[in-house]
Amino acid sequence: MTVWLIENVGLTRVQSQLVVSGVLVLVLAGAWFVVVRGITRRVEDPTVWYPARKATSYAVVLIGAFGLAWIWVQALSEFATFLGLAAAGIAVALADVLKNVAGWIYIVVRRPYRVDDRIEVDGVAGDVIDIRVQRTSLLEIGNWVDADQSTGRIVHVPSGYVFTKQVFNFTEGFAYIWHEIPLLVTFESDPDVAEAILQAAMDEVGGHTPDEAEERIRRAARSYKIRYNHFTPAVYLTVKPGGILLTGRLLVEARRRRSVDQQVWRRVLTALRDEPRVELTYPVSRVHLRDTRGAAMEAAQPAHLPDEAGRTSPRQGEADGAG
């Protein structure tokens, strides 16, 4: 098409290449719009149309990149010297942009996280809702909200953070996390009874299915060296300055931590109402007051007190001592 424009329209090579590039971009943009619109109209489930839309976008960008490279390859060869001199400046000026592109390639190829995973990057935790070339979008959890609940905010994390920051994935491979429930009782309480109450509450709630957890562990062990010998809830005992601390530990799904915690505590508090042998401890402050006025008045009394006849007699303490 470039040759036809040069020979029949009378355009220069650069002009014809610009025209062909514009036509290619318009065609690809129109194709993307038609395909994406058709997908969103026919498919209502976001778990289906979202990956289809992302795949269409990537395909259009890839085809466009190869098409433009093929159109301009001869023109680019003429500017090889210029590009060589400008490469260092471009690399410095666009360092963060290039790092994000490299991070996006790493995310797509190595899959440290995917859409719908719950991750934490650079102190920001949330559910992955979108992955793009320059950034990953998270639906934030935590912050001022307790127990990993959503805050409603969307946080954008640069894709290049996968190289420079620690990335924590709550749901990759093994979809469970260990959750601990502390129960602090007084030293006068019976620790065996308290342990039985906490253990029974965790066994009743469960928070997981041992068989399912074990199966997921086996699947995750194909990629990671993960080993757990026990999947059932357990209680650990230790002594703290304020009392006896019993820590319940159980496996829960990453997004059910708060609900499981609430269910366990409801059963524990219900059991403690009718159990006099266990008492919860809490911070207590004691204030000791000393009345110094009584001692001062005692020291100011005379050694002999007058009786009804006006005669003096020793104080009661001295008389008792003399006897």
VEXTORKOL-798616 format. One record per residue (C-alpha): residue in three letters; z, y, x. Coordinates in steps of 0.2 Angstrom, whole numbers, plus 2048, in hexadecimal, padded with zeros to 3 digits. Layout:
<sites>
<res ala; z Z; y Y; x X>
...
</sites>
This chain:
<sites>
<res met; z 800; y 800; x 800>
<res thr; z 803; y 80C; x 80E>
<res val; z 7F2; y 809; x 816>
<res trp; z 7EA; y 80C; x 804>
<res leu; z 7F3; y 81C; x 803>
<res ile; z 7ED; y 822; x 814>
<res glu; z 7DB; y 81D; x 811>
<res asn; z 7D9; y 822; x 7FF>
<res val; z 7E5; y 830; x 7FC>
<res gly; z 7E5; y 838; x 80D>
<res leu; z 7F8; y 838; x 810>
<res thr; z 7FF; y 836; x 821>
<res arg; z 808; y 827; x 827>
<res val; z 819; y 82E; x 825>
<res gln; z 815; y 835; x 813>
<res ser; z 80E; y 825; x 80E>
<res gln; z 81D; y 81C; x 814>
<res leu; z 828; y 828; x 80A>
<res val; z 81E; y 825; x 7FA>
<res val; z 81F; y 812; x 7FC>
<res ser; z 832; y 813; x 800>
<res gly; z 835; y 81D; x 7F0>
<res val; z 82B; y 811; x 7E6>
<res leu; z 835; y 803; x 7ED>
<res val; z 845; y 80B; x 7E9>
<res leu; z 840; y 80F; x 7D7>
<res val; z 83A; y 7FE; x 7D4>
<res leu; z 84A; y 7F6; x 7DB>
<res ala; z 855; y 802; x 7D1>
<res gly; z 84C; y 7FE; x 7C1>
<res ala; z 84D; y 7EC; x 7C4>
<res trp; z 860; y 7ED; x 7C7>
<res phe; z 863; y 7F8; x 7B8>
<res val; z 859; y 7EB; x 7AD>
<res val; z 862; y 7DC; x 7B3>
<res val; z 873; y 7E3; x 7B3>
<res arg; z 871; y 7EA; x 7A2>
<res gly; z 86B; y 7DA; x 79B>
<res ile; z 879; y 7D0; x 7A3>
<res thr; z 886; y 7DC; x 79C>
<res arg; z 87E; y 7DB; x 78A>
<res arg; z 87D; y 7C9; x 789>
<res val; z 88D; y 7C4; x 792>
<res glu; z 89E; y 7CA; x 78C>
<res asp; z 8A9; y 7C0; x 798>
<res pro; z 8AD; y 7CC; x 7A7>
<res thr; z 8B0; y 7BD; x 7B2>
<res val; z 89E; y 7B8; x 7B0>
<res trp; z 895; y 7C9; x 7B0>
<res tyr; z 89F; y 7D1; x 7BE>
<res pro; z 899; y 7C5; x 7CC>
<res ala; z 888; y 7C5; x 7C4>
<res arg; z 887; y 7D7; x 7C5>
<res lys; z 88E; y 7D8; x 7D7>
<res ala; z 881; y 7CA; x 7DC>
<res thr; z 873; y 7D4; x 7D5>
<res ser; z 878; y 7E4; x 7DE>
<res tyr; z 879; y 7DB; x 7EF>
<res ala; z 868; y 7D3; x 7EC>
<res val; z 860; y 7E4; x 7E8>
<res val; z 868; y 7EC; x 7F7>
<res leu; z 862; y 7DE; x 802>
<res ile; z 851; y 7DE; x 7FC>
<res gly; z 850; y 7F1; x 7FD>
<res ala; z 856; y 7F1; x 80F>
<res phe; z 849; y 7E4; x 815>
<res gly; z 83C; y 7ED; x 80B>
<res leu; z 83F; y 7FE; x 813>
<res ala; z 841; y 7F6; x 824>
<res trp; z 830; y 7EE; x 822>
<res ile; z 828; y 7FF; x 81C>
<res trp; z 830; y 809; x 82A>
<res val; z 830; y 7FD; x 839>
<res gln; z 821; y 805; x 841>
<res ala; z 828; y 817; x 83F>
<res leu; z 839; y 811; x 845>
<res ser; z 831; y 80A; x 855>
<res glu; z 82A; y 81B; x 858>
<res phe; z 83C; y 822; x 858>
<res ala; z 844; y 815; x 862>
<res thr; z 848; y 821; x 870>
<res phe; z 850; y 82D; x 864>
<res leu; z 85A; y 81F; x 85C>
<res gly; z 860; y 819; x 86C>
<res leu; z 867; y 82A; x 871>
<res ala; z 86E; y 82D; x 860>
<res ala; z 876; y 81C; x 85F>
<res ala; z 886; y 820; x 868>
<res gly; z 889; y 830; x 85E>
<res ile; z 886; y 827; x 84E>
<res ala; z 892; y 819; x 852>
<res val; z 89F; y 826; x 856>
<res ala; z 89C; y 831; x 846>
<res leu; z 89B; y 822; x 83B>
<res ala; z 8A8; y 817; x 843>
<res asp; z 8B2; y 815; x 833>
<res val; z 8A3; y 812; x 828>
<res leu; z 89C; y 805; x 834>
<res lys; z 8AD; y 7FC; x 835>
<res asn; z 8AE; y 7FC; x 822>
<res val; z 89D; y 7F4; x 821>
<res ala; z 8A2; y 7E7; x 82E>
<res gly; z 8B2; y 7E4; x 824>
<res trp; z 8A8; y 7E1; x 814>
<res ile; z 89D; y 7D4; x 81D>
<res tyr; z 8AD; y 7CB; x 823>
<res ile; z 8B4; y 7CC; x 811>
<res val; z 8A4; y 7C5; x 809>
<res val; z 8A2; y 7B7; x 817>
<res arg; z 8B4; y 7B2; x 81B>
<res arg; z 8BC; y 7B6; x 80A>
<res pro; z 8CD; y 7BB; x 80F>
<res tyr; z 8CF; y 7C1; x 7FD>
<res arg; z 8C4; y 7C1; x 7ED>
<res val; z 8C3; y 7CA; x 7DD>
<res asp; z 8D3; y 7C5; x 7D2>
<res asp; z 8DD; y 7C1; x 7E2>
<res arg; z 8EE; y 7CA; x 7E4>
<res ile; z 8EF; y 7D1; x 7F5>
<res glu; z 8F9; y 7DE; x 7FF>
<res val; z 8F1; y 7E9; x 80D>
<res asp; z 8FA; y 7F6; x 817>
<res gly; z 909; y 7F6; x 80B>
<res val; z 8FE; y 7F7; x 7FB>
<res ala; z 8FE; y 7E8; x 7F0>
<res gly; z 8F3; y 7E5; x 7E1>
<res asp; z 8E6; y 7DA; x 7D8>
<res val; z 8D5; y 7DB; x 7DF>
<res ile; z 8C9; y 7E2; x 7D2>
<res asp; z 8BA; y 7E7; x 7DC>
<res ile; z 8B3; y 7E4; x 7ED>
<res arg; z 8A6; y 7F0; x 7F4>
<res val; z 89E; y 7F4; x 805>
<res gln; z 8AA; y 803; x 809>
<res arg; z 8BA; y 7FE; x 800>
<res thr; z 8C4; y 7F1; x 7F5>
<res ser; z 8CB; y 7F7; x 7E5>
<res leu; z 8DD; y 7F1; x 7E0>
<res leu; z 8E6; y 7F2; x 7D0>
<res glu; z 8F7; y 7F7; x 7D8>
<res ile; z 907; y 7ED; x 7D5>
<res gly; z 919; y 7F1; x 7DA>
<res asn; z 91C; y 802; x 7E1>
<res trp; z 928; y 80A; x 7D5>
<res val; z 926; y 7FB; x 7C9>
<res asp; z 931; y 7EC; x 7CC>
<res ala; z 92D; y 7D9; x 7CE>
<res asp; z 91A; y 7DB; x 7D2>
<res gln; z 915; y 7E3; x 7C1>
<res ser; z 906; y 7EE; x 7C0>
<res thr; z 907; y 801; x 7C2>
<res gly; z 8F7; y 804; x 7BA>
<res arg; z 8F0; y 80D; x 7C9>
<res ile; z 8E0; y 808; x 7D2>
<res val; z 8E1; y 809; x 7E5>
<res his; z 8D2; y 809; x 7F1>
<res val; z 8D4; y 800; x 802>
<res pro; z 8C7; y 802; x 80F>
<res ser; z 8BE; y 7F2; x 813>
<res gly; z 8C1; y 7F5; x 826>
<res tyr; z 8D4; y 7F2; x 823>
<res val; z 8D1; y 7DF; x 825>
<res phe; z 8CF; y 7E2; x 837>
<res thr; z 8DD; y 7EE; x 83A>
<res lys; z 8EA; y 7EA; x 82D>
<res gln; z 8F4; y 7DB; x 827>
<res val; z 8EC; y 7D3; x 817>
<res phe; z 8F8; y 7C9; x 80D>
<res asn; z 8F1; y 7BE; x 7FF>
<res phe; z 8FC; y 7B8; x 7F1>
<res thr; z 8F0; y 7AC; x 7E9>
<res glu; z 8E4; y 7A6; x 7F6>
<res gly; z 8E4; y 793; x 7F7>
<res phe; z 8F5; y 78F; x 7F1>
<res ala; z 8F8; y 799; x 7E1>
<res tyr; z 90B; y 799; x 7E2>
<res ile; z 918; y 7A3; x 7EB>
<res trp; z 92B; y 7A0; x 7EF>
<res his; z 937; y 7AA; x 7E4>
<res glu; z 949; y 7AC; x 7E7>
<res ile; z 957; y 7B0; x 7DB>
<res pro; z 968; y 7B5; x 7E2>
<res leu; z 978; y 7B2; x 7D9>
<res leu; z 988; y 7BA; x 7E0>
<res val; z 998; y 7B3; x 7DA>
<res thr; z 9AA; y 7B7; x 7DF>
<res phe; z 9B4; y 7AD; x 7EC>
<res glu; z 9BF; y 7A6; x 7DE>
<res ser; z 9B0; y 79E; x 7D4>
<res asp; z 9AC; y 78C; x 7D6>
<res pro; z 99C; y 78C; x 7E0>
<res asp; z 997; y 77A; x 7DA>
<res val; z 997; y 780; x 7C8>
<res ala; z 98D; y 790; x 7CC>
<res glu; z 980; y 786; x 7D6>
<res ala; z 97F; y 779; x 7C7>
<res ile; z 97C; y 788; x 7BB>
<res leu; z 96E; y 790; x 7C6>
<res gln; z 966; y 77F; x 7CA>
<res ala; z 965; y 77A; x 7B7>
<res ala; z 95D; y 78B; x 7B3>
<res met; z 950; y 78A; x 7C0>
<res asp; z 94C; y 778; x 7BB>
<res glu; z 94A; y 77C; x 7A9>
<res val; z 93F; y 78B; x 7AC>
<res gly; z 936; y 782; x 7BB>
<res gly; z 929; y 790; x 7BF>
<res his; z 91D; y 783; x 7C4>
<res thr; z 917; y 772; x 7C2>
<res pro; z 91B; y 767; x 7D1>
<res asp; z 90C; y 75C; x 7D0>
<res glu; z 900; y 76B; x 7CE>
<res ala; z 908; y 774; x 7DC>
<res glu; z 907; y 765; x 7E7>
<res glu; z 8F5; y 763; x 7E3>
<res arg; z 8F1; y 775; x 7E7>
<res ile; z 8FA; y 773; x 7F8>
<res arg; z 8EF; y 764; x 7FC>
<res arg; z 8E0; y 76E; x 7F8>
<res ala; z 8E6; y 77D; x 802>
<res ala; z 8EA; y 772; x 811>
<res arg; z 8D8; y 76F; x 814>
<res ser; z 8D6; y 781; x 81A>
<res tyr; z 8E8; y 785; x 81F>
<res lys; z 8F6; y 77C; x 827>
<res ile; z 902; y 77D; x 818>
<res arg; z 910; y 770; x 816>
<res tyr; z 91E; y 770; x 809>
<res asn; z 929; y 761; x 808>
<res his; z 932; y 767; x 7F8>
<res phe; z 92B; y 76F; x 7E9>
<res thr; z 93A; y 76E; x 7DD>
<res pro; z 946; y 77D; x 7DB>
<res ala; z 955; y 77D; x 7E7>
<res val; z 965; y 787; x 7E9>
<res tyr; z 96C; y 78D; x 7FA>
<res leu; z 97E; y 793; x 7FD>
<res thr; z 985; y 79F; x 809>
<res val; z 994; y 7AB; x 80A>
<res lys; z 992; y 7BE; x 80A>
<res pro; z 9A0; y 7CB; x 80B>
<res gly; z 99F; y 7CE; x 7F9>
<res gly; z 9A0; y 7BC; x 7F3>
<res ile; z 997; y 7AB; x 7F3>
<res leu; z 984; y 7AD; x 7F2>
<res leu; z 97A; y 7A0; x 7EA>
<res thr; z 967; y 7A2; x 7ED>
<res gly; z 95B; y 799; x 7E1>
<res arg; z 94A; y 795; x 7E8>
<res leu; z 93B; y 78F; x 7DE>
<res leu; z 928; y 790; x 7DE>
<res val; z 920; y 79C; x 7D1>
<res glu; z 90E; y 7A1; x 7CE>
<res ala; z 90B; y 7B2; x 7D6>
<res arg; z 909; y 7BB; x 7C6>
<res arg; z 918; y 7B3; x 7BD>
<res arg; z 926; y 7B8; x 7C9>
<res arg; z 92E; y 7C5; x 7BD>
<res ser; z 92D; y 7BA; x 7AD>
<res val; z 934; y 7AB; x 7B6>
<res asp; z 942; y 7B6; x 7BE>
<res gln; z 947; y 7BC; x 7AC>
<res gln; z 947; y 7AB; x 7A5>
<res val; z 952; y 7A4; x 7B2>
<res trp; z 95F; y 7B2; x 7B1>
<res arg; z 960; y 7B1; x 79E>
<res arg; z 965; y 79F; x 7A0>
<res val; z 971; y 7A2; x 7AE>
<res leu; z 97A; y 7B1; x 7A4>
<res thr; z 97B; y 7A6; x 794>
<res ala; z 983; y 798; x 79E>
<res leu; z 990; y 7A4; x 7A7>
<res arg; z 996; y 7AA; x 796>
<res asp; z 99F; y 79A; x 792>
<res glu; z 9A4; y 796; x 7A4>
<res pro; z 9B4; y 79D; x 7AA>
<res arg; z 9B3; y 795; x 7BB>
<res val; z 9A5; y 7A0; x 7C1>
<res glu; z 9A6; y 7B3; x 7C1>
<res leu; z 998; y 7BF; x 7C8>
<res thr; z 99E; y 7CB; x 7D5>
<res tyr; z 99A; y 7DD; x 7D6>
<res pro; z 99F; y 7EC; x 7E1>
<res val; z 9B1; y 7F1; x 7DE>
<res ser; z 9BA; y 800; x 7E5>
<res arg; z 9CD; y 801; x 7E5>
<res val; z 9D7; y 811; x 7E7>
<res his; z 9EA; y 810; x 7ED>
<res leu; z 9F4; y 81F; x 7E9>
<res arg; z A05; y 823; x 7F2>
<res asp; z A12; y 82E; x 7EA>
<res thr; z A1A; y 837; x 7F8>
<res arg; z A25; y 843; x 7ED>
<res gly; z A31; y 835; x 7E9>
<res ala; z A36; y 832; x 7FB>
<res ala; z A38; y 845; x 7FE>
<res met; z A44; y 847; x 7EF>
<res glu; z A4E; y 837; x 7F5>
<res ala; z A50; y 840; x 806>
<res ala; z A56; y 850; x 7FE>
<res gln; z A64; y 849; x 7F3>
<res pro; z A76; y 84C; x 7FA>
<res ala; z A80; y 83F; x 802>
<res his; z A8E; y 840; x 7F4>
<res leu; z A8C; y 844; x 7E2>
<res pro; z A9A; y 84D; x 7D7>
<res asp; z AA1; y 842; x 7C9>
<res glu; z AA7; y 849; x 7B8>
<res ala; z AB7; y 84F; x 7BF>
<res gly; z AAE; y 859; x 7CD>
<res arg; z AB3; y 84D; x 7DA>
<res thr; z AA6; y 847; x 7E6>
<res ser; z AA1; y 834; x 7E8>
<res pro; z A95; y 82B; x 7F4>
<res arg; z A83; y 828; x 7ED>
<res gln; z A81; y 817; x 7E5>
<res gly; z A77; y 810; x 7F3>
<res glu; z A85; y 814; x 800>
<res ala; z A93; y 80E; x 7F4>
<res asp; z A8A; y 7FE; x 7F2>
<res gly; z A88; y 7FC; x 805>
<res ala; z A9A; y 800; x 808>
<res gly; z A9F; y 7F2; x 7FC>
</sites>
